């Protein structure tokens, strides 16, 4: 029963210095400056997130990123296994809260649409996780324990945050998906030749090439100008193509989260976005009380 606590204690001792260094590197910029850079929908409304929530989310992501990067500097597949175990948790927490609201009588069509998108996102992240397991990323009992312990507590944290403030919960996931995209992009750059010589895992081929693309299309973010190009139908020649598509999936999730925060809508092949505003990262804004 003490095993998870032993793992956490060991991790804190090993990675403390790197965590602090990561926090310093991610410090919040001055509010006065970022306020002027925030996205504006009209002259009276600034679309962003309260700078206090922004700072809390950055703190959490910095701690998690520093912890995982410290522990898995030389083991990419184990690192990706931990990341994907955690990454799918928020979508399950969103579904739990939205399903409860629906059960209690909420019949808002937007709620139903969001539930479908979040389910498709959770299914996509599940298949990322299955790919990592097929590559041996979950071979260590310590890695499995760490990932599942973090995921368990993170789920309940996301449930509470989403129930209180949906933008705050979406922004936390936005930061995580942005980190995931850049992590995979860096991996592709470092390991391109090696990955192109490796075969495609069967689970990846089944998901990207064999299954009905219905759920795949639901989570694909669509602006009216990119409707046709949004119909991704991957063809996998090597493990490089698998990770390329996983990276692109993370970008789709990032776009969906940004759009939910800034425009309050989901955009996919069923319902392209009404707005033509370019997709940019959510900015912190000052709140005048």
Secondary structure, 3 states (H helix, E strand, C coil): CCHHHHHHHHHHHHHHHHHHHHHHHCCCCCHHHHHHHCEEEECCEEECEEHHHHHHHHHHHHHHHHHHHHHCCCCHHHHHHHHHHHHCHHHHHHHHHHHHHHHCCCCCHHHHHHHHHHHHHHHHHHHHHHHHHHCCCCCCHHHHHHHHHHHHHHHHHHHHHHHHCHHHHHHHHHHHHHHHHHHHHHHHHHHHHHHHCCCCCHHHHHHHHHCCCHHHHHHCCCCHHHCCCCCCCCCCCCHHHHHHHHHHHHHHHHHHHHHHHHHCCCCCCCCCCCCCCCCCCCCEECCCC
